[in-house]
Amino acid sequence: MSWNEWIRTVEVEPSIYAADFARLGEQVESLLRAEARVFHFDVGDGHFVPPVTIGPVVLRSIAPLVHRYEGALDCHLMVEGPERHFDQIREAGGDSVTVHYEACPSPADVVAGARELGLRVGLAFNPETAVADAADAAIEAAVDLVLCMSIHPGFSGQEFMPEAIERVRNLRELLPDSMHIQVDGGVGPDNVRVLHEAGADLLVAGTAIFGREDLPRAYRRLVRALA
């Protein structure tokens, strides 16, 4: 399947990095039953970002469950040399990989390598990176989506950077209509709609979902805010 098939106009993506890992399968299934379709899976290597996060072993444990519900796993590689991880991500059940502009001297070559393995591909960029530079690289590489970070990558629970709204708006003006825009970091009920109106159709939410007692209710609240 493609991103065009996964996205129902706009998608709220629960970010697994914010989950309670003692109850991971239970929490993921509760969100699948609430009709969450795409799950965001953060991989940090301790180099590109300070923390070592989760990897293929965890991905492999939840991929059958997500795919049983016809969901998708969107893997955000906050790592140096992301191409080294593509085989493991694919074999563990990842459906799409997003690499960082700042970690790829040649994004087009990295993206081509992911496509050879049958993976969908995105390009992320950090708050310090010029929107135009990321957009040019994304267009050259012909990615499926562009991820505009609204926090500094690596740590869950950070506050949303308000300037990201205008950056998303600028990005939408620069990209072809066929290219999706994703936002990750501090997304919640107070900003999810304005981000969508600015041009984003993939909204990654961690604490706003997993930081609540009733996960399905928290997920549906975000979906309703987009209606």
N, C-alpha and C positions, 0 to 999 in steps of 0.2 A: 504493500500500500504506500501511498504518497502523503505528504503533508496536506495536500488539498483534500484528500479523503479523510484524514484524521480531524481536520478542523471543521467544526460546525459554526461557521461565521466567525466565532471567537471562542477560545478555549482558556479556561482556568486550569493551570497545571500544578497539582500538588507537588511540592518539593520534598523528596524523600529524606534529604539531609536533615530536615527538621523533625523527623518522626521519632517515636519512642522505639528504639531497636529491640527492646524486650518484647514488643507487641507488633513488630513490623508487618507480618503477614495479615494479622487481624485488622490493623489500621488500613492497609492498602485495600483489602477486600471490602471494608466498609465504605471506602470512597468509590470503588468500582461499582458497588451496588447503588451508590448515590448518583451514578452515571458519569463519574470522572472518566475521561478517556485517555488522556496523555499524562504521564508522570515524568517529572524532571529528576534526573539522577546526577548529582554533582560528584565529580572525581577530582580530588586535589592531591598533588604530589609532594607537598612540603618544600617545593622549590619555586614554582611560578606563583603559588600562594603558600602562606606559612603552614596551614594544617595539612596533614595527611588525612583524607576523608575516607570515603568508601570506594570499593572497586569491584572487579568482576565477580568475586566470590559472593558478595551480597546481591549483585545484579542477577547472577544465575539462580539464586534462591527465590527471587520474586518474579522473574520473567515468565515462567509457565502460568502463574496465577494471572498476571496482567494480560497475557495473550489469550488465556481462556475466555476472558471477557471482551476480547477483540480490542484491547487497549494497546498503547504504544509506550515505549521507554525512550525518552529523549535524554541523551547522555551529554552533559556539559563537562568538557575536558579542560579543567583549569590546570594544565600541565605543560611542561616544556617537552618539545618533541612529540606532539600528540599522535603522530603517525605510528609511533612504536606501539600504541595501545589498541589500534583499530581491530586487529585480529582477535584479541582477547575480548573486546567489547562485543564484537559480532558473535563470537562463539558462545558468550554468556547470555545472549538474547537481546542485546541492544538493537534498536531500530534506526536511531539517528545519532550522529555525533556532532557536537558543536565545538569548534576549536577557536582559540583566541588569536585575533589579529596580531597582538603583541608577542605571541609565542611562535609565529610562523614567518620566517623570512620570505617564503614564497607561498602564500595562501592557495594559489591556484593549483600548485603541485600537490599540496597536502589534500586538498579537496578531491582532486582526481584520484588519489590513492584510496580515499574512503569510498568513492563511487565504484571503484573496481571490485570492492568487497560487497557491494550491494547495499551500502549504508546511505541513508539520507544525510545531508550535511548542512550545518549552519556555521556562521562566523560571528563570534562575540567580540565586543570591544569595551574597554574600560572607560571610566569617567574622564580620564585625562586625555584620551585619544580623540582627535578631531573627527567629527561625524563624517565630513566629506572624505577623509582618508579611508575610513572603514567602508563607506558606501562604494568608493571606487574599487577597492579590493574585492568586495562582495560581488559586484557586477562582473568584474574580470573573471572571478572564480565560478560564477554562475551557481551560487549557493541556493538552498531552499529557503533559508531564513537568516535574519540578522538579529543578533541579541544585543540590545542596548542595556548595559549594566547600569542599574540605578543605585548601586552601592559599590564599594570596593570588594572584589570577589574573594571568597574564601571562608567567611564567617556568617552563619545564619543569625537572624535577629537584629541586623543593623537597621538604622533609620533610613527611610527613603530620602533620596536626594531630589528636591523639587525641580532642579534644573533639568532633570531627565525628561520632563514633559516636553519642553521645547526641543530637546535633542531628538526625541522620538518624532516630533512634528517635522523637524528638518530632515530626518532620515527618510520619512515617508515621501517627502517631496523629491528626494534624490534617487530613490529606488524604483524599479519597475513595479507595476501593480501586482505582478505575479509573485513577487518576493515577500514573504511573510516577515513581520516584525515581532520580536519577543522582548519582554521586559522582565528583569530578574533583580529583586532586592527591595524589601520593604513594601511590597505590593499588598494592599488590603482594601477594605470597604471604602475608605476615604479617598482613594486615588484610582481604583481600578477602572471606573467609568471614564475619567478624564484621560487616562492613558489610552483607552480604546478609542476615544474620540480623536486623540492626537494621531492615531494610525496603527496602534499595536493590536494584533489579533491573537497573541499568545502571552498570557499573563501568569508568571510563575509566582506561586504563593507558598511560603513555608510556614512561618510562625502564625500567620493569619488563619491557617487551617490546623496545623498540628499543635499549635499553642492553645487550642480550645479543647474543652472537655468533650463536646459533641462534634466530631469531625465532619460527618455528613451535613449537619446543620451549618457549620462554618463554610463548607464548600458551597452549599446552595445559596448562602447569603451573598457570596461573591458573584455567583451566577446571576442572582436576581438583580444585583447592582448594575449588571451589564444590560439588563432587559430594556 
